[in-house]
Amino acid sequence: MSISYKDSGVDISAGELTIEKIKPMVKRTHTSRVLSDIGLFGGFFDAQFSEYKHPVLVASTDGVGTKLKIAFQSGKHNTVGHCLVNHCVNDILTSGARPLFFLDYFATGKLEPNVAASVIEGFTEGCLENGCSLIGGETAEMPSMYNEGEYDVSGTIVGIVEKNKIIDGKKISSGNILIGLPSNGLHTNGYSLARKVLLEKYQINEFIPEINSTLSDSLLRIHRSYLKVIEPLLNTDLLLGISHITGGGIIGNTKRIIPKNLTLHINWENWDIPQIFKLIQDLGGIADEEMREVFNLGIGLILVIQPQDYDAVVSLLPKGEPIVIGEVK
């Protein structure tokens, strides 16, 4: 009796079906700079940047952590890919870079073409939102590596910035103020703690009056992209630093961009913390310090600016969104 690859747990036909399902979605993200189609061994991107005097490429790789567990439990798979693209866009945005192209990785124990296509649909929606192209990726079927019905994703983004417009925090000084822009939930961090607390009391698709949402809808809310929000500021000299609030919270992330001789003073009472964070804290009896270290607490991006530039900066941001949350000391 002969044994096939399929008998060992790898179904090549399922991979081929997945590719056929995602081809039209991926094609939507392509611009004239993309010189290759899906299916080749590498993606081609035209790197003639005549509009830049000294172009610098900026790259970043990330995942979405245990937010995936919420997708598995709820059966909703079309948002986590979008979250990942937006997360990566925000990471390179902290340097002043705009995204060019994205590469995705999807791995699972048993490939379900409809689930894979749903996840990759999220990648394409994220790319369309941010004006970048999905030019390649990897779909891996690895029996016994993952629990049934589970998968993992990661993504790599490449963007571009003019060398003399790089935002690196080197000009930050004492007296600079911190402008916070609101998040729309947990984004992609703190899910291990959130799941431990919330799922002991609630079912994943249960409606919770305190947050006016089902638990799954609240926790799967797409990580916000700030590219279009702050793009009007990127060609100015008003931004001294940008911090993307991910794992480590407001202080943990923002101290990465300020000179070592400076510290941060945060006015924690200056904004209303969204109900989802209050629910987690109350149910878990979690200390303020722990909450501030784990979660974004409603602030997804922080801009560091000179006090005298406040009016100019706010005039270029969405009305009602900017919040002064502290200063550099």
Buried (B, 14 or more C-beta within 10 A) or exposed (E): EEEEEEEEBBBEEBBEBBBEBBEEBBBEBBEEBBEBEBEEEEBBBEEEBEEEEEBBEBBBEBBBBBBBBBBBBBEBBBBBBBBBBBBBBBBBBBBBBBBBBBBBBBBBBBBBBEBBBBBBBBBBBBBBBBBBBBBBBEBBBBEEBBEEEBBBBBBBBBBBBBEEBBBEBEBBBEEBBBBBBBBEBBBBBBBEBBBEBBBEEBEBEEEBEEBEBBBBBBBBBBBBBBBEBBEEBBEEEBBBBBBBBBBBBBBBBBBEBBBEEBEBEBEEEEBEBBBBBBBBBEBBEBEEEEBBBBBBBBBBBBBBBBEEBBEEBBEBBEEEEBBBBBBBE
